[in-house]
Amino acid sequence: MIMIATDMVSIPITLEQLITAVQQLQPDERAKVARALIQLDLHSDLTALIQELYAEPPIDDITDDDIMAEIKAVRQQSQPI
């Protein structure tokens, strides 16, 4: 039977102590820490972007014909002359 500890321990440390601890990790463990930090940062950025987009009023006056005209214009611009 496998037992998993669910109790959390809170230890106050300074940022410098945390950095020192991370520097002592093996390269693959440091990579996991880096990925976790990147994911947190990306999540924050995406959350801010989503909130910004939802704060904008909806644009309801664009028709399918407008969209198709833009697609055609872009395709014509990207074709070699």
C-alpha positions in Angstrom: 0.0 0.0 0.0 1.4 3.4 -1.0 0.9 6.2 1.4 1.1 9.8 0.3 1.7 12.6 2.8 -1.0 15.3 2.5 0.2 17.6 5.2 1.9 20.7 4.1 4.8 22.4 5.9 5.3 26.1 5.6 8.9 27.3 6.0 9.6 31.0 5.6 12.7 31.6 3.5 14.2 34.5 1.7 14.3 34.8 -2.1 18.1 34.4 -1.9 17.7 31.2 0.0 15.2 29.9 -2.5 17.5 30.8 -5.4 20.4 29.0 -3.6 18.2 25.9 -3.1 17.2 25.9 -6.8 20.8 26.2 -7.9 21.7 23.1 -5.9 19.1 21.0 -7.8 20.0 18.6 -10.5 19.6 20.0 -14.1 16.4 18.1 -14.7 14.9 19.3 -11.4 15.9 22.9 -12.2 14.2 22.5 -15.6 11.0 21.5 -13.8 11.2 24.6 -11.6 11.8 26.7 -14.7 8.8 25.2 -16.6 6.6 25.8 -13.6 7.6 29.4 -13.4 7.1 29.9 -17.1 3.6 28.3 -16.9 2.7 30.7 -14.0 3.9 33.7 -16.0 2.1 32.5 -19.2 -1.1 31.9 -17.2 -0.9 35.4 -15.7 -0.4 36.9 -19.2 -3.2 34.9 -20.7 -5.6 35.8 -17.9 -4.8 39.5 -18.3 -5.3 39.2 -22.1 -8.6 37.4 -21.6 -9.8 40.0 -19.1 -8.8 42.8 -21.5 -10.6 41.2 -24.4 -13.8 40.7 -22.4 -13.6 44.4 -21.3 -13.9 45.5 -24.9 -17.4 46.0 -26.3 -18.4 43.3 -28.8 -18.1 44.2 -32.5 -21.4 43.0 -34.1 -21.3 45.0 -37.3 -18.9 42.6 -39.2 -20.6 40.4 -41.7 -19.5 37.2 -43.4 -19.0 39.2 -46.6 -16.7 41.6 -44.8 -14.6 38.6 -43.6 -14.5 37.0 -47.0 -13.4 40.3 -48.6 -10.5 40.6 -46.1 -9.4 37.0 -46.7 -9.4 37.7 -50.5 -7.5 40.9 -50.1 -4.8 39.2 -47.9 -4.5 36.3 -50.4 -4.0 38.7 -53.3 -1.3 40.6 -51.4 0.6 37.4 -50.6 0.6 36.1 -54.2 3.7 36.7 -56.2 3.4 39.2 -58.9 
